[in-house]
Amino acid sequence: MSIVAIVLIALVALLHIYFMILEMFLWDKPAGMKAFGNTQQAATATKVLAANQGLYNGFLAAGLIVGLLMGAAGFHFKLFFLVCVIVAGVYGAATASKKILYVQALPAALALAALFLAK
């Protein structure tokens, strides 16, 4: 696998670890509220939902990391989890914020393209 594919996949995994931390631990803190444009009241009311969402982002990151650790044998892991990230990003862009398309789906799409080009 090419260095570009490895770096892009690792970047997507790191982004999802960051999303997990924001959603699970910082949701109702200043950094989390600023990142998601929430008020304290809205953040408090949705904290449990955000933590659940953060857990899923952690699972996406874990899958990508396992795929990277498997090397060439992890191609299907990387493929599956990158597609999951893209689908989640497109859905988020359609239902929550267009920004999600660029922050989540685009990096995963670039990583997916690099993965196929490296094969």
N, C-alpha and C positions, 0 to 999 in steps of 0.2 A: 504494500500500500504506500502511496506517496506521502511525503512529509506534509504536503498541503492538505490532503484528506485527513490525516491524523490531527493536524493543528485545528482544522475547522470542526471536526467532530469533538475534539477536546474543548473547544470554545463553546459549542452548543451545550455540552455537559456542564461546564462551569457556569454558563448563563442560568441553567436550570437549578443548579445548586444555589445561586444567588436568588433566584425567584423563590425557592423553597425557604431560604432564610428570611426573606422579606415577608412572605405569607405566613409562615409558621411562628416566627419569633418577633418580627418588627411591625406587624400589621397595624397595631394600635399605638406605635411609637412614632415620633416625628419623621424618621426616615421612611417608614412604611406608608404613612399617611401622605407624605409628599410624593412618593413614587406612584401611588395609585390615585392621588387626588381626592382622598377621603377626609371627612371631618372626623373629629374624635367620636362624635355620636354614631356616625355611620360605621366607623372602624370597630367600635365596641359591639355594635349590633351584629356585625358580620364576622367577628373574629373566629368563631368555630368553623364557619364555612371556608374562610381563607386558609386556616390551618389544614383542613382537609385537602384543599386545592394544592397547598404547598407540599403535602405529602406525595401527591401524584407527580409533581414536578421533580421531587427527589427520586422517585422511582424511574422517571425518564432519564435522569442523569446517571443513576446506577446502571441502567441497561446499556447506555452508551459507554460507560467506563468498562463494564464487563466485556463488551464487544471490542473495545480498544485493547484490553489486556489479553484477549484471545488471539490477537493478530489477524492473520489471513483467515483463520478458522472462524473468526467472529463476524464475518461479512454479513450473515443473515441477521445477527443481533443488531449490528449497526444499521442495516437496512430497515428492519422492523421499527426500531426506536426513532430513527430519523423520520420515517413516515408518520409515526404517532405524533411527533412534535409538529410536523407540518400540518397534519389534520387539526390538531389542537389550536395551532396558530391561526389557521383559516377560520375555524369556528369562532375563536375569540375575536377575530377581526370583524366577523359578520354580526356577532351578537353583543360585543362589549366595546371595543375600541379598534379603529383602523390601525392604530400604532402597533398593535400586537402582530400584525402581518409583517411589519418590518423588524420588530425586535425579536420575535420568536420564529415565525415561519421562514423568513428570508434566509437567516443564517443556516437553518436546517436544510433548506433547499440547496444552498451553495455547497454545504457539506455532502449532501446526497449526490450532487453532480460530481464533486471531486471523488467520492467513493467509487462511482461507476467509471469515471475516467481513469482511475488508478487500477482497475481490475484488468 
